[in-house]
Amino acid sequence: MAAAVAAPAAAVAAGSRNVEFIRARSDKREYRRVVLANALEILLISDPDTDKAAACMEVEVGSFSDPEGLEGLAHFLEHMLFYASEKYPGEHEYTKYITEHGGSYNAYTSSETTNFFFDVNVDNFEEALDRFAQFFIKPLMSQDAVLREIKAVDSEHKKNLLSDGWRMYQLQKHLASKDHPYHKFSTGSWETLETKPKVRGLDIRLELLKFYENYSAKLMHLVVYGKESLDCIQGLVERMFSDIKNTDQRSFKCPSHPLSEEHLQLLVKALPIEEGDYLRIIWPITPSIQFYKEGPCRYLSHLIGHEGEGSIFHIIKELGWAMNLMAGESTDSNEYSFFSVSMRLTDAGYEHMEDIVGLIFKYLHLLKEDGVHEWIFNELVAINEMEFHYQDKVHPINYVMHTVSTMRLFPPEEWLVGAALPSKYAPQRINMILDQLSPETVRIFWESKKFEGSTSSVEPWYNTPYSVENVTPSVIQQWIKKAPTEKLHLPKPNIFIPKDLSLKEVHEKVTFPTVLRKSPLSQLWYKPDMLFSTPKVHIIIDFHCPLSSHSPEAVVATELFVDLLVDYLNAYAYDAQIAGLFYSIYLTSAGFQVSLGGYNDKMRVLLNAILVQIANFEVKPNRFSALKETSVKDYQNFNFRQPYSQASYYVSLILEDKKWPVAEKLEALSKLESDSFAKFVPHLLSKTFLECYVQGNIEPSEAKSVIEEIENTIFNAPNSLFKSMSPSEYLTKRVIMLENELKCYYQTEGLNQKNENSSVIQYIQVHQDDAILNIKLELFSLIASQPAFNQLRTVEQLGYITSLSLRFDYGVLALQVVIQSTVKDPSYLDVRVDEFFKMFESKIYELSDKDFKRNVKSLIDSKLEKFKNLWEESHFYWGEIEAGTLKFDRVESEVAMLRELEKEEFIEYFDQYIKVDAPQRRTVSVQVFGGNHSAEFKKAIAEADPPKMYRITDIFGFKRSRPLYSSLKGGPGRITMD
């Protein structure tokens, strides 16, 4: 697979506000460039159709600017700006306001920039934007907040300590020039922000204030996206952002490349936490940011990362050596860049590492010998043009985040397009980058648990064991000579590039999906595109196979069947994905699902290939072995998941009937052999019903013919494995009903005791899908989520991962509070959650009429948010079909009820279901004890049950003792909306 291309060349162009922006043909928004007197450069976006407003500020100060010995200071400052300001001195006034008005917020620190962003309901944009502006004018950064947020940064770092992604990234940085900022540790921790500064006699708050002086208006770019006119939005930004100081700070200029000769020609063997072997081949290159209109790395990553016949990946996959491959440029600076080829190896691939590297260099040699092909470049240009001009509208918050990153890199007229449209054919540039992918400059990073005991060094920040060997060009030449002799060749022209992008005429206006066709074998739901006028379609085929989930053996065999289908299709269907035609096949609770989305022109070609592969499925023993091996490792890696993720799994295991434990599935998979698997597949498919959904640029007659073709290929082909299913065999997933006024709890040790983190999930089961009850629960979640975060994370400092949110399990709604912590054990965390609910009672009872109405309006605004694209709309309607609720008018009916909702009704609901001693409160607390709290675990399991509490010691015995909620899902053939 070709990786995303890095951001292109820095070019700051002065210009008036009347910039002629290059934009997508489908883009109806208005744009304006504004530069304030303080030199702050701003892009204004007016979208009269939006129901969310958004803003994003990029500051050209990142972790590379961290002072020596204060690693993580830029990241720490990012955290601190959320607290309070001189104008809004109440702690977390910004986050509270955003959350209460249907919005979201976040920030991130990268090497050279820090980005802050939010969205909010349009009616509340002005006040939200003013609070946001104060980040950059007069933040308070109190001493009390400083200490608390150092703990939050440290908690974030501890969460990452056992993450192989973080560990390997830091190892690559570690093996670089020590005097280059790339070498640094950038997240920050208690040690770097509290312990070491104190030893040096530094006041970290004063250092923070000094560092904040780097935040100059001249180093900032702002994107503001609103519903109002450009003149109105300009008035807002001039009033709110003009007070940001311009201190004439210069942007950080990174020294050239972080790698010197000693860091090249290396083979680095590293010991990961998780199971699985990975190989990364990396070269330093000239950043293609300097040639973004020529796109040399796009061309090369397309070919090196290709997965069709004749590609590197196709050959090593067929040899059973690798499971995936990614190729492309990556960089976190404008001054240097890397080109990498990375893959997940099989056990056989581990044995053939040298052959794989040799094959990659063989392919690079082929590219040099064969020369640059203009037809391949032109094909990519055509695909990029189509992708740009037919791009789907996205949420404003995502749009401003993407757009702000182009502002410091491109002239204003190119802000909207960035590097998306390389158009200048320059073979010499492509050859220049290709020449840099040489044995003289290569770095090979190889991760495997098999290196345990054979490493000689340890990376200091994440304690990753590793060893380094030299790999000279002559050694690479030997590897090339013994590499596989299979024929490498360039891809053929892409047959999936659409030619017909015309829009079908919609003869009948349809508000909701309707059943267009049904038979004993299938049912078709259909909805034409009425909103987006795009030449795209979304097709979902749900294969309901009741024999897919009756045992752990059946589940893992069905999962492997799905994995093998995707594996077999990969070489053929890879071109479709390049051309904007995507598909996925994935496991469901009662079978598997095929989903296709993209341009409708060649959709049936791809669909037919998928159907033929399913209908003619056969077991290839070599691929069975490779995929089984990978799947076994993935199941083993469950032990290394974050404790809050393990807790969530235990909640599901307790709630859902017919959910099998990971340990039992791993055992079943380990015993599965190809001959018994080959016998299972016909058994699996011998009872099948198809639920189909088609939406988009497709006429009803064609939708029907698609389903007829599916039936003919699947059921009516000679020797078909598929047989129809009787209605009595229809499977539904159901959830157990917890007991009123009883708090159940399940305590267990984390599966990786090297992980210091513990976690609790307090799950409060409320009711089954019901419009009036839904809106009351959603309203409570809206009101309580930010105060819960503020109390449990900010005030009590219990852990970085803290949330109160809604949870949906097969039509049953609940609240859940999640905390992950190194500082306190789960029993203590659970008590603090109860205390939060007790404390919050008074907030509910004292809720003013004004605040109640404001929260109701905020929820209504969020519910009335329009679908942004075809995929959002179809996922909503398919969700209703899949759940069996069929409430296609859910939004309208729930909004109507919200408009009538009285505060007294809401408080009565809280008293009945949610408060700690509520008569219908049904709770289960799952507590995962990490390595820091093993003593507390031994103590906890020895304690007797307090009153109104029940300890779950046998999950399956407990489940058998509980009644089940009814299923909302009927059987095949249901068509009513009742």
N, C-alpha and C positions, 0 to 999 in steps of 0.2 A: 504494500500500500504506500502511496506517496503521502508524505506528511505535509502539513500546512506550511506555506511559504512564509518566511520572515517578513517583517515590515520593511518597506523600501526606503529609498534614499532621502536623507535629510535635505530639505529645501525650504527655506523660509522666504516667502515672497511678500513684499509689502503690497497692499492693494486696498482699493476703496471698498465700501460696503456693497457696491453693485457688482459683485463677482458673478461671472457666468459659470455656474457649477456644472461639471459633467455629472449627469445623473441617469438613473435607470428610466427607461421609457415609461414604466408603469408607476413611477413615483410622482404623486400629486402634491406633495408637501412643498411649502415655501421655505427658502433659506436666506440668511443674511449674515455676512461677516461684519463684526463690530470690533474696534479696538478702543478701549477706554483710555482716558488721559493718563492712567497709571501704567499703561502698556499691556494690560490684560487683554488677550485676544480671545474673542468669543464667537461661537457659531450659534445663531438663533434658528430654531426650527418651529414653524407654525403648521399644525395639523388640526384643522377644524373637526375631523372625525374622531380624534383621540378621546378616550375617557380616562387616561392616565397621563400625568405630566411627569417629567423626569429631568434630572441634571447630573452632569458628571464633571468633576474638576480633576485635571491631571497636573501635578506639580513635578517639575523636573528636579526632584530631590529624591533619591532612593537609597538603598542600603550601601551602594558604593560610596556614598558620602558619609557613612558612619565614621566618627573620629576613631583613631587608633585606640584600642583597648576598651571601646564602648560598643561592642558588637550588638546589633539589634536596636540601636537608638532610633533609627528612622522608622522601623516597625513599631516601636514603643510609642513614638510621637503620633503615628497614625491612630493607635488605640486611644491615646489621651485626648485627641481633639473631639471625641464623641461626648465627653463628660459635660462641660458647662462653658458658658461664655459670660463676658461682662454684661451683655444685653439680656441674655437668658440664663441667669445664674442658677436656676434649679437644676439639680443633677439629672442628666439624661432627658432634658426638656425636648431636645431634637428627636431622639429615638422614640420617646413617648408620643410626640405629636404625629410623627410619620406612621407609627403602628396604629394609632387610634383613627387614622384617616385613610385606611386601606392601602398603606404603602409598605415599602421594604427599603432597606438600606444596607450598605456594606462598604468596605474599602480593602485595598490590598497594596502591599509594598513590593515593588520589584527592584531590579538593580539600579536603574537610573531614574525611575519615576515612582510616585505614590498617587494612587487614584482613589477618589471618594465619589460615591454615587448614591442616588435614591430615586424612588418614584412615589407618587401619592395621587389620590383622587384629584381631578382637575380643579374642583372648587376650593381646594385647600392648598393650591400650589404656592400662592404668594407668601403665606405665612411659613410654609415649609422651606421655601427658598431663602427667606430671610434668616431663619435659624441656621441653615446650611452655610450661608455667607459668613456667619460669625466664626466658623472654624478658622477662617483665614484673616480675620480682623482682630479679635481680642478674646482668644480662649483663656480660661482661668488656670487650668492645670494646678489644682490645689495639692498640697502635700499629702493629704489623706488619700486623694484619688491616685496619686503617683504610686504609693505603696501597693494599693489594691490592684492596679493595672499591671505592675511588674509581676504579681502573682498570676494574673490572667495570661500574660505573655509566656511565663514559665510553664503554665499548665498546657498552653498550646504546643510549646516545644516538647514537653513530655509525651503528649499525644503522638508526636511524630517520631519519637526515638526508635520505635520498633517498626517504622514504615520503610520498606525497602526502597521505595521511590525517593524519599528524602535522603536516605543513607547513601544511595549510589550517586545521587546528584552532588552531595557534599564531597564524596570521594573523588569525583572528577575534578571538582574545584580544588581539593586538597593537593592533587598532583598537578599543580600549576605554579607559576612564579609567586613566591611569597610576598613580593612587593607590589603585586597587582591586586586590585580590589576584588577581582573574580575569586581569588583564593579565600576570601573571608567567609566566616559564619555570619549569616544575616538575620536569622529569626530573633535571636536574643533569648536570654534565660535569667533566672535568679542570680546565677553566678556572674554573668556579664553586666547586668544592670543594677545589682545590689551588692553582692559580696566583694567583687574585685574593685569597683569604684570606691567603696568604703575603705578598703585597705589602702588605697592611694590617696585617701582624704578628699575625695570628690563628693560634692553634693549633686546627686543625680538630677534633682529638679532644676538646679541652676544650669546644668549641662543641657537639659532638655530645652530650657528657655533660650539658651545660647544657640542651640541647633535650630530652633524654630525661626531664628533670624534668616536662615537660608530660604524660607518661604516668601519669596518676593513675587509681586504681581507679574513682573517681567518673565518669570519662569513658569507661568501658569497658562493653561488653556482650559476653556470652559465651554461645554455644550449645554444648551438649555432648550428643552422640548416642551411646548405648551399648546393649548387649544386656541389661545388668543391670537390676534394679529401680530405681525412682526413688530409693528410700532409699539404695541402694548408691551410685548415681551422685552423689547429694547428699553423701554422706560423702567421696567422692573430691575433689569440688570444694572443699568446706569445708577439707579438709586441705591441698590444693595451692595454692589461690588466695587464701587469707586473708592471706598475707604481702605481697600487692601493696599498696604504699603508697597511701593516699588523701591527696593533698597539697592537696585542696580547690581544685584548678585549675578554672577555669571553661571551658566549651567555647567555641571560637572563634565569635564572632558576626560574621558577614559583613556589611559595610555593604550598603545596599540594592542598587540595580541598578548594574551596571558600565558602563552606557552613558549618556552625557550627550547633549545635543542635537547636538553636533558629530559624534557617531558614528551618527546616524540619517539617513535619506534618502540613503543611499550606494549607489553602484554600484562594486564593487571588481572590477577585472580582474586575475586572477592567472595566473602562468605555472607550469603543473605540470611534473613530470618525465615522466610517462607520456602516451601518446597517449589522446585522448578528451576531450570537452568536457562540463563539468558546470555545473549551475546550482543555486544554493541561495538561496531567498528566506526571510529570517529576520526575525521580529518579537520584541521583548522583551514578555513578558506577565506577569501576576500568576500566581505558581506555583499550579497546580491542587492542589498538596499541601494548600492551605488549604480545598479543597472536595472531598476525595477521595470522599465519599459521594454527591456529585452528578455527578462525572466529566465536567465540561464538555469537557475536551480529548479524552476518549475519543470523545465524540459527534462533535466537529468533525474529528478525525483520521480517523474512520471515513468521513465524507462527502468530505472534501477529498482523502483518499488512496485513495478507491474506484477500482476499475479496470473496473467494468462499464459498460454503455452509458449515455451521457449524462454520464459523469464527465469531469473535466479530462483525466485520462490517456488515456481512450479516444479523445477527440477529437484530442489532440496526437499520439497514436500513429498514428491513421488518416491524419493529415496528413504522417506520416513525420518528425516533429520530435523525438521522444523515445523512449527504449528502456525506461525504467522511471520510477517516481515513488514517493517516500516522503513521508509527512506525519505530523507529530506533535510532541509536546512533548519537549524535552530540557533537562536541567539537571544541574549538579553542585553545587547548593546549595539550601538550603530558602528562601533569601531572594530569589532571582530565578530567572527561567526564560525559555526561548525557545520559540517555535513556528516550525517550519521546514517548507518544502516543497522537496524536492531531487530532482533528476533527472539522468539521463545524456542528453545531447543528441546528435542526429545532426549531420552537416555542415549539413543543411537547417535543423535546429533552431537551430544557431548563427546562421544568417542571420535567424531569426525570434524571437530572444530577446525583443524588445519585445512581440511578439504573444502569446508564451507568458505573460509577466508580466501583460499586459492580460487574458488569458483567466482567469488565476487570480483577479484582482480582480473580474472579471465574475461568477465563480462565488460569491465571497464576498458580492457584492451580491445574487445570487439567494438565498442562504441567509438574508440579512436580510429580503428582500422576502417570501419564502415562509414565514418563521417557523419556529420550532422544532416538530418533529413528535413527539408523545408515542409514536406507534407505533414510530418508529425507536429511540427511547430504550428502550422496552420490549423490542424485539427484541434489542438489545444486552444488556440485563439478563438475558434468557433464555439467551443464548449464554454470557455470563460465568458464570451460575449452573451451567450444564451443565458448562462447562470446569473449574470449581472442584471440583464434587462428583465428577466422573469423571476427575480428574487422575491421570496415571500416576505410580506410585512412581518416584522417581529415586534416584541414588546418595547416600548420606548426606552426602558432602562437598559435593555441589551443594545439598542441602537445607539444611545449616547455613549455607552462604554466603548463600543467598537469605533465610533466616529472620532471621539476625542483622541484616540491613539494615532490617528493619521495627521492631526493638526500640526505637530512639531516636525513632521517628516516630509510633508508635501506642500507645494504651492496651494493657495486656497481653492483654486478652481478644481483641484483634484482631491479635496478632502473626502468627498462622498464615494470616490472610486478607489482611492489608495493604490494598491498594487494589483488590483483584481483584473486589469486588462492589459497585460503585456502585448505589444503589437509590433515591435520592431525586431525583425529577424536578423540576428547577429551571431552567425556560427562561431566567430572568433571568440566571443564572450563565453559561449558554451564550452568551447575547447579550453579556454583559459581555466575555468573552474574544474573541468574534467582532468586537466593536467595536475591540478592541486590534490586530486584524490590518488596520491601516490604512496608507494611503500616507504618512501623517505620520511613522510609526515604522519604516518598512521598511529593511532592509539586504539588498542583493543581491550575492552572491558568484558570480563567473562565471570559470570556469577553462578555459583553452584554450592550446594551443601556438601558436595563431595570433596571440597577443599578443606573441610574441617580438620584441624590438626596439622595442616601443611602451610599455613600462612606465617609470615614473619613480622608484619607490622600491624598497627592499629590506627585508624583515623581518629583524631582526638575528640571531635564533637559528638559523633554518634557511636563511637567505639566499634566501627566496622573492621573486622580482621581482613587483611589483604596481603598480597605479595606482588612484587614487580619483577618482570623479566624483560630483557632486551630482545626485540625482534628486528633483525636487520633486513634490508632489502634482499640480500642473498637468501635469507631464510624464506621470505615471502615467495621468491622465485621457485624455491623447492616445493613449496605448498601449491603453487600454480601448476607445476609439472605433474603432481600426483592428484590434482583435482579431478572430479568426474569428467568423463568425456562426452556426456550427453550434449546434444546439440542446443546451444544457446542461440536465440535469434530475436530480432525486434518484433514487436507486436504488429498484427495486421491492421488495416483500417477498421475503425470502430463502426460496427453495423447498427449500434443502438442510438447514434446521434439522430434526434428527431428531425424530420423534414416538414411535417405538417403541424403547425402550431396554431391552426385556426380554432375558433371557438364554436362549439355546437350550439344550435338554436334551442332554447328551452321553450317548449310549446305549452307546458302546463306549469303554472307557478305552484311550487310545493313548499310548504312551511317546514314540515317534519318528514323524516323517513317513512316510507310506506312499504308494505310487503308487496313486491311486484310479481313474485312467482313462488309457488311452493309445491313440493312433491314429497313422497315418502323418503326421498334421499337427501333433500336439501330445502332450505328456505332462503329467499333473497330479499334483503332490505335494500332500498334504493333511494337516493336523494341527489337531484342534479345540483350543480353549483349555481347558486342564486346570488352570491355575494362578491366573489373574488375575481371573476372574469380572467381566469388563468387556464392555460392548456394542460392541466394536470388532473390526475385522478387518484383516488385512494381505494384500494380493494383489500378486504379482509376476508379470509376463508378460515373459519374455525372448525377444525376437525374434532368433533366430540366422539371420543373413543372410551367407552366405560371400562375397558380392560387395561387402561393406561396407568391406573393409580390404586389398584386394589391391594398392592403389597409393595414393600421397598424394592423388591426385585423388578416389579413392573415399572415403577417410577424411573429407576436408573436405566433400564433397558429402553424405555421410551425416550429418555433424555439422550441416550447414545444414538438412537435412531435419528433424532432431530439433528444432532451434531454431525452425523455422517451425511445427511442430506445436504447440509450447508457446505460441507467439505467437498462433496462430489460436484456441486454446482459452481464452486468458486472460480475455476479457470474460465468457464464460459461466461458467467454472470458478472465478472469483474468489470468488463467494458461497460455494462449497463450502468453500474454505479458511477463510473467516470462520467458518463453522459447524463447524469441526473435522474437515474431510474433506480430506486432503492428497493431492496426487499429484505425481509427477515423471516426466519422460521424459529419459533420458540415454543418451549414447553408451557402448557397451562395446567390448571388443577384437574382437568378432565380430558386431556389429549394434547393437541398441539395446534398452533395457529400459523398461517402464512399471511404476511402483510406486504403489500406492494404499494409504492407511492412514487409519483413523479410524472413526467410528460406522458400523455396518453398515447402518443403516436406509436411507440414500439412496445407498449405495455403488454400486449397479448403475445408478442414474441417471447418475452421473458416469462410470462405466466405459463405459456405452453411448455417451455423447457423445464420449469419447476414441476409441473404436473407430470410430465413424462418421467422425470427422475423419481418422483414419489411412486408412480404406478409401476415402474419397472425396477424397483429397489432390489439391489442385491448386496450381499455382504462381501466386501473386499478385505480379506484377513489382515493385510498389512496396515490399512487405514483403521480398521477396528482396533488393532493393537495400539497404534499411536494415539488415537483419541481416547481409548480407555485409560492408557497410562497418564495422559494429561488430566483427565477427569478425576482419577484417583488422587492426584496431587492437589487438585482444586478442593476436593473434599477434605483432604488432610490440612489444607491451609485455613479451614474454618477455625481451627484452634488459635490461629494468629489474628483473627479479626479483633477489632476494638471491642472492649467489654460491653459498651452500650449496644453494639450490633449483636453480640451474643445474647444480651438480655432481651432484645427485640425478638430474636429467634425463639427464646423460651416462652415469651408471651404468646407467640403464634402457635407453638407446640401445645400449650395449655388450652388455647381457645378453639383450635380447628379440629373437627373430626377428620379422620383419615389423613393426618399429616404424620409422616414418618420421620423418626430421628435421624440426624446426620450420621451418627455412628452405625445405625442399621443399614442405611443406604450405602455407606462406604464398604461395609462388609459384603453386601450383596453385589456391589460393583466389582470388588476384588475377586469374587468367585465366578463372575460372568465370563463365559468362553464364547468364541465366535459361533460354534455349532449350535449351542443352546440359544444364542441370540438370534441366529438365522431362523430357528423354529418359532421364536417369540413374535417376530414381526408379522407373519400372516395371522397369528392369533390376535395381536393388537388391532389389526386393520379389519378383522372379520366382523366387527360391529362398529359402524361409523355413521354419523349424521353430520351434515355440513350446514353451518349457519354462516351466511355470506352477507357482506355489506359492501355496497358500491356507491361511491359519492364522487362527484366532480364533473369534468368535461366529457360526459359520456351520455348518449341517448338511451332511453329505456329499452329500446329494441336491442341495442348492443349489449347492455347490461344483462338482459335475458340470455342472449346468445353466448356470453361469457360463461354463465352458469351452466347452460346446456353443454358447452364444451368441457367444462369441469366434470360434470356428471358422466359424459361419454368417455372421457379419458380415465377417470378414477373407477367408476363402477361398471361400465359397459364394455371395456376392452377385453379381448380374449384372455383367459387365464388371470383375470384381475383378482388380487388378494382381497379387495374391498367388498364388504357385504353390508346391506342396510341394517339399521338398528331398530328394534321395536321400541315404542314409547315407554314401555315398562322398564327399559334398561337405562333410561336417561339419568345421569348422575348429577347431583348437586352438592356443593360444598356448604356445610352448615357449621354454626358456631355455638359453643356451649353457653348456657345461661348461668351466670354467677348468682350467688344468693344475696338477697337483700340484707343489709345491715351486718354483713359478715365480710371481714377483710381476710382474704387468703394471701399467703405469701410463700414464695419459693426461694430458697437460699442455696447457692451453689458456688463452688470455687471457679474462678476464671480458668479457661483451658490452657492458657499460657501464663504460668506463674512468674515468668520473667517480666511480664507487663505489670507495672506498679499500679495501674489504674483500676479502680473498682467502678461499678455502675449500679444504679437503681432505675427501674421503670415502674412508676405507679400508674396502673391502668384502671380507669374508672369507667366501667361499662354502663351505658346510659339507656339506649333503646334501639329498636329496629327502625329502619328508614321510614320516616313519617314527617310530612312537611312542617307542621306546626312545632313538633319537638325538635326537628333539625335546626330551625332558625333560632330557637332559644339557646341550643347548645353552641351554635356558631357565634352567636352574640356574646355568650359567656367567654368563649375562647378569644374573641377579638378584644374584649375588655381586660382579660386576665393575663394574656400572654406576655406583654411587656413588663407589667409589675412582677410577674413570676421570675422573669429573666433578671430584672433589676435586683430583686430581693435575694434570690438564690445564688446568682453569679456575682453581681457587682457588690452588694452589701456583705453577704456572708462568705463570698469567695470560695464557694464549694467546688467549682470546676469550670473549665473553659467550655465544655459541651453541656449546655443547660437549656431546656426548652419546655414550654407547655404548648400542646397542639392537639388538633383533632386526629382521630384515628378511625379508619373504616375497615372493617373485616367482613366481607361478603354480606353487605347490607346492614351490619350492626355498627352503630356509632358509639364512640367513646372519647374520653379525654385521656391524654397520657402526658405525664411529666417525666422527662429524661434528665438524669444528671450523671456525668462521669467525673471521677475525682481521684486524685492521689492523696488528698489531705484527710479525708474522712471515709469511714467504712459505710457500706450500703445501709445498714440498720439505722445509723445516725442520719444518713441522707433521707431515708424514708420518713423519719420523725420530722425532719425539717420541712418536707413536703406537706405533711399533715399540718404543721404549724403555719405554713403559708396559707393554706385554705382556711384555717381558723382566723388568722389575722385578716384575711380578705373578706370574711363575712361582713365586717363593719363597712368595708368599702362598697359592697353590694347594697346593703341596707341604707347607706347614706347617699347613694347615687342620686344626684339632683335630676329633676325632670329635663333640664337643659342638656346635661351630660348623657342621659339615657337617649334622648332624641338624636343627639350628635352621633352616638355610636350606632344607632339604628340606621341613620342616613349613610354612615360610612359603609355599613354592611350592604345596604341596598346598592350604593354606588359600585361596590366591588362585584356584586352579583350581576349588575347590568353591564359590566365591562364586555365590550364586543369581542367576538372571535377575531383574531388577527390574521388568520390564514386558514386554508382548507383543512390542514391537519388538526388544528385546534377544534374546529367545528366537528369534524368527523370523529375525533376521539371522544368528544362529549356524547354524541349520539350513539356511538358504538358502546360506550361505557354503560349507557342505559339499557341497551339491548343485551349486552353480556351479563349485566347484573340481574336482568329479568324485571327491572322496575318499570321500564318503558315510559318513564315520566319525561317525555320530550319537552313538555312545557314547564319543567321543574322551576326554571328561573322565574318565569312570570307568576306562577302560583305562589312561590315562596316570597317573592317581593310583595305581592298583594297582601299576604298574611303579615309580613313585617310592617307594612303601612298601618295595619290595624292593631298591632301588638301594644299592650299597655304595660307600663313598668311593674305594676302589681302582679301581673301574670308571670313576668320574667322572674321576679323575686320568689314567687311561689314555686316556680320550676326549680330554682336554685335550692330552695329549702327541701324540696321533694327528692332531688336526684344527686346533688353535687356536694353540698356542705358535709363536713366530716361525719356528723351523726344523722344524716338524712335517712328517712325510712326506706327509700329505694336506692340507696347508694350501694353499688356492687363493685368491689375493688379486688384486684390482685396486684401484689407487689413482688416483682422479680428482682432479686438482689444477687449480683455477681461480685464475688470478693476477689480482688486482685492480689498481687504478690505483697503489697504493703500491708495487707489486712488479713493475713492467714491466721493470726492469733485471735482476731475478732471473729473470724468465721467459726473457729473451734468453740468459742464461747457462745456464739449465737445459736448454733445447732444443739447445744446442751440445755438451752433455756426452755422452760415450759411455755405453752401458748397462753398469752393473756386473754381476758374475756373478749368475746366477739371477734376472735382471730383464729384462723385455721392454717396450720403449716401443711403445705403440700410436700409429701415425701415421695409419692408415686404419682407421676403426672398422668399415666394412663388409667390407673385405678380411679383417680380423681375425675377424669373426663367421663369415665363410664358411669359415675355416680350422679352426673348432672344432666338435666334436661337440655334439649337443643332448641335454638330459635328455629322457626319455620323457614323454609327456603323461599326467597322472593321469585325464584325462577321456575317457570313452568316447564313443560316438556317440549319436544319438537313440534312445530306446527302452530305454536301460539302466535296470534296476530293482533289481539286486542290491546288497547292502551289502558285497560282498567287497572 
